[in-house]
């Protein structure tokens, strides 16, 4: 009896949880594969293992409590979380053999229940069914002959349902009917574990395709030409003495200054470079000092200081091989880069 009450309590709690969750989320429609919900009928078939617990009373020579059961069910989905369901199930034929009697029972149940769904994950939901089953029991006994009886019994079930697609789904379910029978199999509890396949008669939701938005016919305004970078490479051989950062002959810069002052130049980048002779740290400092010497001369000639961006790259960006003297000479340079529009070139 404690076992029965525990199972019933678990199923009822799950049913109440499903109902509360559905009421709290009644504005959210859970439907298979995210489709728009619509009311629909469904039909299904199930089959599985039935167990008549306590059907054998202990003095039998042989007793079969486990049988194969199968049946049909159908329902109407009223809300995304609630459906009314009915069904008919043949729960098999338990048997018992005694020293002076043989007993065989046929049991068919007609269920009526409410089904409460609780979404778990995309396409997967838990559910519980609470209701009653009308049991039609027929017994054959070598002592008592044929007997029959019927009665309504409380029924509860819990299971998982997976939506294969919009119309088909699978379910696995545990069902309990309390206290069936009235003779040598009286008050047996019927446990039924089944696997079912369901077909839903759902209509296909209408899909509305929006009219394409026409492209604007107005001619776009012409965009100004983007600025281009002009780069001048100045040889360190003409600007500086060997390993010296002070300018020795700035005349090569004078022509470049005239070009800068004749146009609307916004940003000027001055970058010093060296060859790979010497340590990397030394070459980095030398490239920076030479770049600042060039910047200082441009400022003396009237170029605004705020336009200048000065840095040294050391030996990191060669334009020729450092393995030859001519290549190293090309790598010792100062680059001056600035923006100008195509019209100013």
NUBAKOL-31472 format. One line per field, with one value per residue (C-alpha): x, y, z; residue number from 1. Coordinates in nm, 2 decimals, always signed. Last residue first. Layout:
# residues N
x: X, ...
y: Y, ...
z: Z, ...
resi: NUM, ...
END
This chain:
# residues 345
x: +4.81, +4.57, +4.27, +4.33, +4.30, +4.61, +4.71, +5.06, +5.36, +5.72, +5.96, +6.31, +6.58, +6.85, +6.69, +6.81, +7.17, +7.14, +7.04, +7.33, +7.57, +7.43, +7.30, +7.04, +6.81, +6.58, +6.26, +6.34, +6.06, +6.18, +6.53, +6.43, +6.06, +6.08, +5.78, +5.65, +5.30, +5.30, +4.99, +4.98, +5.33, +5.20, +5.45, +5.62, +5.97, +6.10, +5.82, +5.95, +6.31, +6.19, +6.00, +6.32, +6.52, +6.24, +6.26, +6.64, +6.61, +6.34, +6.55, +6.86, +6.67, +6.53, +6.87, +7.04, +6.78, +6.80, +7.17, +7.41, +7.37, +7.02, +6.94, +6.76, +6.42, +6.26, +5.89, +5.73, +5.35, +5.18, +4.81, +4.58, +4.74, +4.53, +4.78, +5.05, +5.22, +5.29, +5.43, +5.66, +5.78, +5.87, +6.09, +6.27, +6.32, +6.60, +6.77, +6.80, +7.18, +7.35, +7.05, +7.14, +7.08, +7.44, +7.54, +7.69, +7.62, +7.26, +7.02, +7.20, +7.29, +6.96, +6.77, +6.43, +6.13, +5.82, +5.48, +5.15, +4.84, +4.51, +4.20, +3.86, +3.69, +3.38, +3.05, +2.80, +2.45, +2.24, +1.99, +1.64, +1.46, +1.45, +1.43, +1.08, +1.01, +0.93, +0.57, +0.55, +0.50, +0.22, +0.24, -0.07, -0.03, -0.06, -0.36, -0.29, -0.44, -0.17, -0.04, +0.09, +0.32, +0.34, +0.58, +0.44, +0.50, +0.19, +0.15, -0.17, -0.21, -0.37, -0.66, -0.80, -0.62, -0.77, -1.10, -1.21, -0.98, -0.82, -0.67, -0.50, -0.43, -0.08, +0.07, +0.43, +0.47, +0.70, +0.58, +0.65, +0.54, +0.42, +0.23, +0.46, +0.78, +0.94, +0.78, +0.91, +0.68, +0.79, +0.56, +0.34, +0.03, -0.26, -0.58, -0.85, -1.08, -1.43, -1.57, -1.64, -1.70, -1.70, -1.70, -1.66, -1.63, -1.58, -1.35, -1.17, -1.16, -1.20, -1.21, -1.33, -1.25, -1.39, -1.21, -1.34, -1.03, -1.02, -0.83, -0.50, -0.24, +0.10, +0.33, +0.70, +0.80, +1.06, +1.05, +1.28, +1.33, +1.13, +0.78, +0.52, +0.21, -0.11, -0.33, -0.68, -0.81, -1.07, -0.95, -1.13, -0.96, -0.96, -0.86, -0.87, -0.80, -0.70, -0.73, -0.64, -0.76, -0.69, -0.32, -0.30, -0.21, -0.23, -0.26, -0.24, -0.39, -0.31, -0.37, -0.59, -0.61, -0.88, -0.84, -0.95, -0.77, -0.86, -0.58, -0.39, -0.06, -0.09, -0.47, -0.76, -0.56, -0.83, -0.76, -0.70, -0.58, -0.53, -0.41, -0.15, -0.05, +0.20, +0.19, +0.38, +0.21, +0.22, +0.17, +0.27, +0.22, +0.01, +0.02, +0.17, -0.12, -0.01, -0.18, +0.04, +0.16, -0.01, +0.26, +0.19, +0.47, +0.43, +0.22, +0.08, -0.13, -0.22, -0.48, -0.48, -0.74, -0.64, -0.65, -0.39, -0.05, +0.19, +0.49, +0.78, +0.89, +0.59, +0.40, +0.45, +0.24, +0.35, +0.07, -0.05, +0.29, +0.20, -0.11, +0.10, +0.36, +0.09, -0.08, +0.25, +0.34, +0.00, +0.04, +0.39, +0.26, -0.02, +0.23, +0.47, +0.18, +0.03, +0.37, +0.41, +0.06, +0.10, +0.43, +0.29, +0.00
y: +6.54, +6.80, +6.68, +6.32, +6.43, +6.44, +6.25, +6.24, +6.00, +6.09, +5.79, +5.82, +5.59, +5.34, +5.03, +5.15, +5.17, +4.82, +4.68, +4.85, +4.70, +4.35, +4.11, +4.35, +4.27, +4.54, +4.72, +4.65, +4.70, +4.59, +4.75, +5.04, +5.14, +5.49, +5.72, +6.07, +6.18, +6.55, +6.76, +6.91, +7.05, +7.29, +7.31, +7.65, +7.58, +7.53, +7.27, +7.08, +7.09, +6.95, +6.67, +6.56, +6.55, +6.36, +6.09, +6.07, +6.02, +5.75, +5.55, +5.58, +5.45, +5.15, +5.07, +5.07, +4.83, +4.60, +4.57, +4.68, +4.65, +4.55, +4.85, +5.16, +5.32, +5.64, +5.71, +6.06, +6.05, +6.38, +6.42, +6.70, +6.82, +7.08, +7.15, +7.39, +7.38, +7.00, +7.03, +7.32, +7.12, +6.83, +7.06, +7.18, +6.83, +6.74, +7.06, +6.94, +6.86, +6.75, +6.67, +6.54, +6.17, +6.04, +5.68, +5.77, +6.13, +6.22, +6.36, +6.24, +5.89, +5.87, +5.84, +6.01, +5.80, +6.00, +5.85, +6.01, +5.86, +5.90, +6.09, +5.95, +6.11, +6.29, +6.10, +6.18, +6.22, +5.91, +5.92, +5.88, +5.56, +5.40, +5.02, +4.88, +4.70, +4.34, +4.24, +4.04, +3.66, +3.53, +3.17, +3.00, +2.73, +2.37, +2.20, +1.95, +1.60, +1.47, +1.11, +0.94, +0.64, +0.48, +0.29, +0.14, +0.07, -0.06, -0.13, -0.28, -0.31, -0.64, -0.60, -0.94, -1.20, -1.49, -1.31, -0.94, -0.78, -0.44, -0.22, +0.09, +0.16, +0.29, +0.41, +0.46, +0.62, +0.65, +0.88, +0.93, +1.21, +1.25, +1.55, +1.85, +1.64, +1.39, +1.54, +1.37, +1.28, +1.18, +1.01, +1.01, +0.81, +0.80, +0.59, +0.57, +0.27, +0.23, -0.12, -0.43, -0.80, -1.13, -1.50, -1.82, -2.15, -2.15, -2.45, -2.47, -2.09, -1.85, -1.48, -1.18, -0.82, -0.51, -0.21, +0.14, +0.36, +0.69, +1.02, +1.19, +1.19, +1.34, +1.50, +1.57, +1.75, +1.72, +1.91, +2.19, +2.12, +2.06, +2.16, +2.05, +1.89, +1.80, +1.52, +1.48, +1.13, +0.88, +0.52, +0.20, -0.10, -0.46, -0.75, -1.12, -1.35, -1.71, -1.94, -2.30, -2.49, -2.78, -2.77, -2.41, -2.26, -1.88, -1.68, -1.32, -1.25, -0.93, -0.56, -0.49, -0.11, +0.13, +0.50, +0.85, +1.18, +1.54, +1.78, +2.05, +2.24, +2.39, +2.42, +2.20, +1.92, +1.65, +1.29, +0.94, +0.61, +0.26, -0.05, -0.31, -0.52, -0.80, -0.99, -1.01, -1.16, -1.53, -1.77, -2.14, -2.37, -2.12, -2.08, -1.73, -1.49, -1.42, -1.10, -0.89, -0.67, -0.73, -0.62, -0.50, -0.45, -0.26, -0.15, +0.18, +0.32, +0.67, +0.92, +1.30, +1.58, +1.94, +2.29, +2.52, +2.63, +2.81, +2.59, +2.58, +2.22, +2.08, +2.35, +2.54, +2.86, +3.12, +3.34, +3.07, +3.06, +3.07, +2.85, +2.59, +2.58, +2.54, +2.26, +2.08, +2.10, +1.97, +1.67, +1.60, +1.62, +1.37, +1.13, +1.14, +1.10, +0.80, +0.63, +0.68, +0.57, +0.25, +0.16, +0.24, +0.00
z: -5.72, -5.57, -5.76, -5.65, -5.28, -5.06, -4.75, -4.62, -4.60, -4.53, -4.52, -4.39, -4.52, -4.45, -4.62, -4.96, -4.83, -4.68, -5.02, -5.20, -4.95, -4.98, -4.73, -4.59, -4.88, -5.00, -4.87, -4.51, -4.25, -3.90, -3.90, -3.68, -3.73, -3.58, -3.52, -3.58, -3.65, -3.77, -3.84, -3.49, -3.54, -3.81, -4.11, -4.10, -4.21, -3.86, -3.81, -4.11, -3.97, -3.63, -3.81, -4.00, -3.68, -3.51, -3.78, -3.74, -3.37, -3.40, -3.66, -3.43, -3.13, -3.32, -3.47, -3.13, -2.99, -3.29, -3.25, -3.52, -3.90, -3.99, -4.20, -4.07, -4.10, -3.98, -4.02, -4.06, -4.11, -4.22, -4.17, -4.30, -4.63, -4.81, -5.08, -5.17, -4.83, -4.86, -5.21, -5.11, -4.81, -5.04, -5.24, -4.93, -4.79, -5.03, -4.93, -4.57, -4.59, -4.27, -4.05, -3.71, -3.64, -3.69, -3.75, -4.09, -4.19, -4.24, -4.51, -4.83, -4.71, -4.51, -4.84, -4.85, -4.94, -5.03, -4.99, -5.11, -4.95, -5.13, -5.02, -5.10, -5.40, -5.29, -5.32, -5.59, -5.47, -5.53, -5.82, -5.69, -5.79, -5.45, -5.47, -5.42, -5.10, -5.18, -5.09, -4.78, -4.80, -4.58, -4.46, -4.36, -4.09, -4.22, -4.05, -3.78, -3.76, -3.51, -3.55, -3.24, -3.18, -2.84, -2.62, -2.30, -1.93, -1.76, -1.39, -1.27, -0.89, -0.78, -0.54, -0.63, -0.83, -0.64, -0.66, -0.70, -0.96, -0.99, -0.71, -0.84, -1.21, -1.28, -1.61, -1.72, -2.06, -2.36, -2.64, -3.01, -3.23, -3.59, -3.75, -3.73, -3.71, -3.48, -3.17, -2.86, -2.57, -2.22, -1.96, -1.66, -1.59, -1.34, -1.32, -1.07, -1.12, -1.26, -1.24, -1.43, -1.36, -1.52, -1.43, -1.62, -1.43, -1.06, -1.01, -1.35, -1.35, -1.63, -1.55, -1.75, -1.64, -1.81, -1.65, -1.69, -1.64, -1.46, -1.50, -1.47, -1.75, -1.70, -1.95, -2.02, -2.34, -2.61, -2.95, -2.84, -2.47, -2.15, -2.24, -1.97, -2.11, -1.91, -2.04, -1.90, -1.88, -2.00, -2.02, -2.14, -2.00, -2.11, -1.88, -1.95, -1.66, -1.64, -1.34, -1.29, -0.99, -0.75, -0.69, -0.82, -1.15, -1.21, -1.53, -1.64, -1.99, -2.16, -2.08, -2.38, -2.39, -2.51, -2.52, -2.43, -2.41, -2.34, -2.40, -2.21, -2.25, -2.60, -2.54, -2.66, -2.80, -2.88, -2.81, -2.93, -2.79, -2.92, -2.74, -2.65, -2.35, -2.31, -1.98, -1.65, -1.34, -1.45, -1.17, -1.11, -0.83, -0.64, -0.26, -0.25, -0.35, -0.71, -0.83, -0.60, -0.88, -1.21, -1.45, -1.81, -2.06, -2.38, -2.68, -2.79, -3.08, -3.16, -3.28, -3.26, -3.30, -3.34, -3.21, -3.36, -3.24, -3.48, -3.55, -3.31, -3.40, -3.22, -3.04, -2.72, -2.72, -2.47, -2.33, -2.10, -1.94, -1.57, -1.64, -1.82, -1.55, -1.29, -1.48, -1.54, -1.18, -1.08, -1.30, -1.17, -0.82, -0.91, -1.06, -0.76, -0.51, -0.70, -0.70, -0.33, -0.24, -0.43, -0.27, +0.08, +0.00
resi: 345, 344, 343, 342, 341, 340, 339, 338, 337, 336, 335, 334, 333, 332, 331, 330, 329, 328, 327, 326, 325, 324, 323, 322, 321, 320, 319, 318, 317, 316, 315, 314, 313, 312, 311, 310, 309, 308, 307, 306, 305, 304, 303, 302, 301, 300, 299, 298, 297, 296, 295, 294, 293, 292, 291, 290, 289, 288, 287, 286, 285, 284, 283, 282, 281, 280, 279, 278, 277, 276, 275, 274, 273, 272, 271, 270, 269, 268, 267, 266, 265, 264, 263, 262, 261, 260, 259, 258, 257, 256, 255, 254, 253, 252, 251, 250, 249, 248, 247, 246, 245, 244, 243, 242, 241, 240, 239, 238, 237, 236, 235, 234, 233, 232, 231, 230, 229, 228, 227, 226, 225, 224, 223, 222, 221, 220, 219, 218, 217, 216, 215, 214, 213, 212, 211, 210, 209, 208, 207, 206, 205, 204, 203, 202, 201, 200, 199, 198, 197, 196, 195, 194, 193, 192, 191, 190, 189, 188, 187, 186, 185, 184, 183, 182, 181, 180, 179, 178, 177, 176, 175, 174, 173, 172, 171, 170, 169, 168, 167, 166, 165, 164, 163, 162, 161, 160, 159, 158, 157, 156, 155, 154, 153, 152, 151, 150, 149, 148, 147, 146, 145, 144, 143, 142, 141, 140, 139, 138, 137, 136, 135, 134, 133, 132, 131, 130, 129, 128, 127, 126, 125, 124, 123, 122, 121, 120, 119, 118, 117, 116, 115, 114, 113, 112, 111, 110, 109, 108, 107, 106, 105, 104, 103, 102, 101, 100, 99, 98, 97, 96, 95, 94, 93, 92, 91, 90, 89, 88, 87, 86, 85, 84, 83, 82, 81, 80, 79, 78, 77, 76, 75, 74, 73, 72, 71, 70, 69, 68, 67, 66, 65, 64, 63, 62, 61, 60, 59, 58, 57, 56, 55, 54, 53, 52, 51, 50, 49, 48, 47, 46, 45, 44, 43, 42, 41, 40, 39, 38, 37, 36, 35, 34, 33, 32, 31, 30, 29, 28, 27, 26, 25, 24, 23, 22, 21, 20, 19, 18, 17, 16, 15, 14, 13, 12, 11, 10, 9, 8, 7, 6, 5, 4, 3, 2, 1
END
